[in-house]
Amino acid sequence: MSNVLIYAIPADYHVHAVTWGLNHFGVACQVWVPGDLPDRATLSVEFGDEGRSIRLRQGEHVYALDDVQLIWNRRVAMPQAPSWAAETDAKFIEDECRELVNGLRHLLGRSVPTINSPLHQAAAARKLVQLGEARKAGFTTVPTLVSNDYDEICRFWARHGPVVAKPFRVAAWKQGDDIYTAQTVTLPEPREEWRRELELCPQIYQQRVAKQKEVRVIAFGRHRFAAEIINVGPASDDLRYDMRKQSVEYRQVEMPKDVELGIAAYMGALDILYGAFDFIVDEAGRWIFLECNESGQFLFLEVAIPDLGLLDAFCRWMCELMAIPGIDSVGPIRLDDFSRSGLQEQQAKRDWEVHKRGVLRTGLMLEDEPHSVKS
């Protein structure tokens, strides 16, 4: 029996670290990459007179999923048709596999505690829903337009310029030898000759804020971890780009009380158990809501701030959700210890060797749409 079922993608550092941590508390984990359907895994859900039976087969191993106590809905990779399938059949194969994966996630999500429920995650991942709920939760927000209407964009820029434009999802794609990315940029005042381009693709447009810093808050259970992220080099409009360049510093920070209350209200309204919140702190010291990633990264904060204790708190919280006894007698687990163990490198290499592609498709699956991996 697996106490915890984790939906994952190959070589996910978070999955390996949390699995290692849970094992220290005596908790067994079954990690499943749904993208392995159909040629690297099979899934069977049977309903009969004796009840329901769910069997996952990976190679020679068969796992019964009926007695799972907790699900971590970490990342869900898009099922892919095998390379030997006829091109004309590939989309049908993938659609059927996707329906099976989503059906299982919703079936189990209705009876097993899930971080986060696929039903609630589907709404919480939508940027329009986030912006609407943020205002109702009492967060400070900035003027925002989501549109592909040139005239509306011009009017918004005239009222609120300077303006940044951001995609719904960070994405990258290749054309020939060139690689293109979609990220947050400052939008110059729109010109008529840009009309067709601006109307080709809807974007999120927001008033550009002069900021002191950005803050990521990780929220789950009673725990709140906040770290400010400050540029130490030339800053871009997209902090994720600066983080990849390692041109930022991290410091733990206290949250204002109104932000704490807003996080509780926001998570309660969307019925999510975990959230990674991003804020800008402007020059007046106001915390301004940007977004909440319902499955966002968090361990990079403990990499930067080793004494943060995030991994330990997250694993203990999962144990509490399952009412695992005796966890207080287990000493704290540290991400540093996991990193020094070398297990991440071994597991990541094994993942890429085992799973069907060296590189997954650009998107991940959340319900029926792609959902990108981001910090």
Buried (B, 14 or more C-beta within 10 A) or exposed (E): EBBBBBBBBBBBBBBBBBBBBBEBBEBEBBBBBBBBBBBBBBBEBEEEEEEEEBBBEBEEEEBEBEEBBBBBBBBBBBBBBEEEBEEEEBEEBBEBBBEBBBEBBBBBBEEBBBBBBBBBBBBBBBBEBBBEBBEEBEBBBBEBBBBEBBEBBBBBBEEBBEBBBBBBBBBEEEEEEEEEEBBBBEBEEBEEEBBEEBBEEEBBBBBBBEBBBBBBBBBBBEBBBBBBBBBEEEBBBBBBBBBEEEBBEBEEBEBEEEBBBBBEBBBEBBEBBBBBBBBBBBEEEBBBBBBBBBBBBBBBBBBBBEEBBBBBBBBBBBBEBBEBEEBEEBEEBBBEEBBEEEBBEEBBEEBEEEBBBEEBEBBBBBBEEEBBBBB
